[in-house]
Structures are given as C-alpha cells and as structure tokens.
Amino acid sequence: MKMEHMAPFCVVAAGICWGIIGLFTRQLSAYGLSPLQITFGRALVTAIAMAVVALFRQPRSLAIAPRDIWMFLGTGLGSIVFFNICYFTAIELTTLSVAAILLYTAPSIVMVFSIFLFHERFTRRKGFCLVLAFVGCVLVSGLGMGHVEAAGILAGLGSGFGYASIPFLAAMPWRNMNP
C-alpha cells in the first residue's frame, strides 16, 4: 500500500493513541512511576520508533546542523517534555477529563502569544472567544467547586502552556538570530 493511502489510517491511529494515553498514564502511575519517568519512557519509545522509521525511509532526515541543535533541545525539553510532565501530573492529581480540558487551553494561550510575538490584533471577537474558552475550562474543571486540587489545575494549565509553545519554538524565525 502506498504511503498516501495510509495517511487516513495513520491519522486515526494517532487519534486512538492520543485518546488512550491517559489510561496508560493512570496504570503506570498505579505501578509507582512518576510523571517524569512516564515522560522519559514515552520519549524514549517514540525516539527509537521514529529513528528506525527514518533510518529506513529517509536517513538524511536524521542529520541536524550543529547550529540548530539548540532549537531541537529547546523544543524537545522546553515544550514537549515540559508539557508531558505537566499533563501526566494533572492526570495524576485530577480526572482524565479535567487534565484534557486544561491541556486544551493551548489555543487560547497561542492566541495571547500571537498578540505579543507576532503583533496580531486583539479584536472583540477574539476577546469574547477567549472569555468563553476560559469560562468553559473553569466550568468543566470544577475550579472553585472544591473538586480539584490547585496543584492539579496548575499542572493542567502548565501542560496547555507547554503544548502552546511547540509551534512558536518551531516556527519562529530563529535562523536570523544568534543563539
């Protein structure tokens, strides 16, 4: 089967894997693993799998220019590892649904980042959407209702912040800057 024909199956498989990550996290936490250990395991398995695929499909894609190493480390450690540790901590301290809802504060965070980093206009419509998204997250998370620990809420918001920073670290015109 050609790769183009496999794309829909890959999207569905990725969605399924993303959807069940909380179940694995809960089980691994029950075995005594910390969010940091779970993040390390996830990153290690992913790195090995992607390296094997890249070696067979496009070995040249594994080459990184020395001047770009800091970007990969920044995106990997500053965004992906941070967001995973926060997300797994939120799963541990709250419910799976609360952790997922707080992770998806990321679009609102991206909107705010865009105003400051890319000088996008902040309109009434954007403000209204931002308020609605915030209120929705508050209502779903049970914030103020005594259902969820503050640490769980902070970890969930941290996961949203880390997740939101991925496109900014990957898309910023870093090559024009001196590291």
C-alpha positions, 0 to 999 in steps of 0.5 A: 500500500502506498504511503498516501493511502495510509495517511487516513489510517495513520491519522486515526491511529494517532487519534486512538493513541492520543485518546488512550494515553491517559489510561496508560498514564493512570496504570503506570502511575498505579505501578509507582512511576512518576510523571517524569519517568512516564515522560522519559519512557514515552520519549524514549519509545517514540525516539527509537520508533521514529529513528528506525522509521527514518533510518529506513525511509529517509536517513538524511532526515536524521542529520541536524546542523550543529547550529540548530541543535539548540532549537531541537533541545529547546523544543524537545525539553522546553515544550514537549517534555515540559508539557508531558510532565505537566499533563501526566501530573494533572492526570495524576492529581485530577480526572482524565477529563479535567487534565484534557480540558486544561491541556486544551487551553493551548489555543487560547494561550497561542492566541495571547502569544500571537498578540505579543510575538507576532503583533496580531490584533486583539479584536472583540471577537477574539476577546469574547472567544477567549472569555468563553474558552476560559469560562468553559475550562473553569466550568468543566474543571470544577475550579472553585467547586472544591473538586480539584486540587490547585496543584492539579489545575496548575499542572493542567494549565502548565501542560496547555502552556507547554503544548502552546509553545511547540509551534512558536519554538518551531516556527519562529524565525530563529535562523536570523538570530544568534543563539 
